[in-house]
């Protein structure tokens, strides 16, 4: 398996160590899990079943905003 070396500051390393300890795993395994989740996000099982599942009269689509209401922007 390929290895990866990174340079990291002390405060971030301490946070990584604590997070790995909370998940009861090694730093290497925790970092791999975080990278995978960042690169290929996985949605929970049956996530797609939530589409259209809200049946609430107060949950409505907002009115379309017009570009004229936008602030004047600095040209680049």
N, C-alpha and C positions, 0 to 999 in steps of 0.2 A: 504494500500500500504506500502511495506517495506521502511524503512528509512536507509540512509547510512551517516555515519559521516566520514569526512576526515580531515586530518591536512594539512594545506597549508601555504606557506610563504606569507608575506604581498605583495611583488611585484606581485606574481601570482594572488593573490586574487584581487588586483586592476585591473589587466588585465581582469579577469573573470567578475568583476562588470561592467567594461566599455563595454565589448563585449555583456553582457546581456542587458545593457542599449541601445546599438546600435540596437539590435534586438527587442527592445521594449518588453522584456519578463523578467520573474523573473530569478534569478541566478539558482535556482533549475531546472527550465524548460530548461534553456540554457545548463546546465551541462548534463542533461539527453539526450538532442538532440545530444550533442557532443559525449557522450558515445555510443549512438546507432549508430551514423554515423561511429564511429571508429570500433565497433564490427561487424556491419552488413552494410557495405557500399552499398549505393543505387546509381545506375547509372541513368543518366537522361533518360527520355522517348525517345524511338527510338535510343538509343545508339548503339544497335547491327546493325542498318542499316548503320552505318558508315564504317563497315568492307568492304574493297575493293572499297570504294567510291572515292579514290584519283586517278585521271587520269592525271598524270603529268610525263613526260618522265624523269625529273630530280629526281624523287622519285623512287630509285631503292634499291634492297637488297644489303647490303654491302658484299664484298668478305669475305669468311670464313677465320678466323684467325687461324694460326697454333700454337699449344702449344709450339713449339720450339722458338717462338718469345716472350714467356712469360719470365718474370724476374725470376731468381733463388730465391726461397723462403726459409726462415728459417724453418728447421724441428722442430716440436714440441715434 
